[in-house]
């Protein structure tokens, strides 16, 4: 399964990094060039209950030219959901789905307006994370890994 994490801030980095460590084919997408450049140069640093780790995974500011994805996990700020929906529409396979784990009201509806309600999954998380700087260790409780 090819997974795109749209919005690779603290939470997106934790989920993307841990899913990559679990063996999934994950690509991080974010508009912050400094963050993406730092990941490309030195890897994504994670710190938490699993210890300190540096994870090498693809990270881009633009999805142009990337093969299509099966799943897009949306982690952008609620104000950027409409733009993330447009990005997801361009990077998902025709039968691909988007999963939102965002805070805020209206994210499901915004994604469904672009992708169709049958392709949008809503979820919740009790994890938290912070990101002190580009590619620096997001600290928090990472999601459990499944193989």
N, C-alpha and C positions, 0 to 999 in steps of 0.2 A: 504494500500500500504506500503510495506517495502522498506525503502530507506537507502542506504549506502552512506555516504559521504566519498569519498576517497581523503584524504588530508585534515586534520582537523586543518589547520593553521588558520590565521585570518579570511579569507573569508569562508572557510569550516566550521569553528566553528560558525560564525554568521548565515549562512544558516541552518546548522544542528540544532543549538539551537532554532532558530525561527520556523523551521518546526516542531520540537518536541513540542514546546509550542503551536503550532496550532493544535496538536493532531495526527500528523503523527508518524508512527513507524520508528524512525531514529536511526541508529547506526553510530558512528564516527569511522573511520579507519585512523590510522596515524602511521608512523614508529618511531616517537619520544616517547620513553618510559616515559620520565619525564612528558610530556604533558598528555599522556593517564593515567598515574598513578595519576596525580593531579586531573583529571576529575573523575576518579573512587573514589578517596578519598573524594573530597569536592564538586563535581559537576562542571559544566561549568558555569563560570561567564560571563555574558554579560552586557554591558553598552552602552546605546545609547538613541535614541529618545523614546524608550519604557520604559526607566528607567533602574535601576540596577536590575538584575535578576540572580538567580542561578538555573540552569536547570540540573536535573538529567536525564542522558540518557546513554545507553551503549556506551562504547568506548574501542577499541581493537587495538593492534598492528598487529594482525594476524586474518584473517577471517576464519581460519580452524575451522570446527565444527559449524559454524553459519548456520542457515537455509538460503536458497537462497533469494535473493532480487529481487524486481520488477524493481527498478531503482537504478543506481549508478550515483551520481553527482561527477564529477571529478574536483578537485580543487588543484591538484599538480602543482609544477613548470613544465614548458614545457619540461625541460630536463628529467623529471621523467614520462612522459606520456606513454612511451612504457611499463614501469613496471606497471603503473596504469592500462593499458589496459589488461595486463596479470592477474592482480588481479581481475579486473571486470569480465573477462571471467570465472574465477573460482567462483565468488560469485553471479552472476546473474542467474535468472531462464532462461530456454531456450528461452522464449519470452521476457525476460527483456531487458531494454534499458539503455544506458549510455548517460548522458547529460554533456557536457563540458561547463563550464563557465570560462575557463582559458584565460589568456593573451597569446599571442604568435601566431606564424604561424605554421601550419602543425599539430595541435592537432587533428582536425577532421580526417585527413588522417591517422594519427598514430593509433587512436582508431579504425577506420574502417578497417584497415589492420588486426587487431586481431579479432574484433567483427563482422565485416560485416557492410557495409554502412547502411543497413536497420535498424540496432540496435543503431545507433549513432545519437544523436541530438546535434546541435550546438546552443549556446545561447550567449547572451551578458548581462552584468550587468553594471549598472552605480553606484553601491554601492562601497564603499571603507571601509577598516577596517585595524586595526593594532592589534598586540598581544604583549603586553609588556613582557609576560612570560608565563610559562605553566599554562593552565586553567585560566589565568587571563582575565580580561574583554577586549575582542576585542572591540574597539571603532569604530563606523562608523554607517552608515545608514543601518539598517537591512531590508531585503526584506519584503514586505507586506505579511500578513498572509492570507491564504485561507483555508476555511473549506470545 
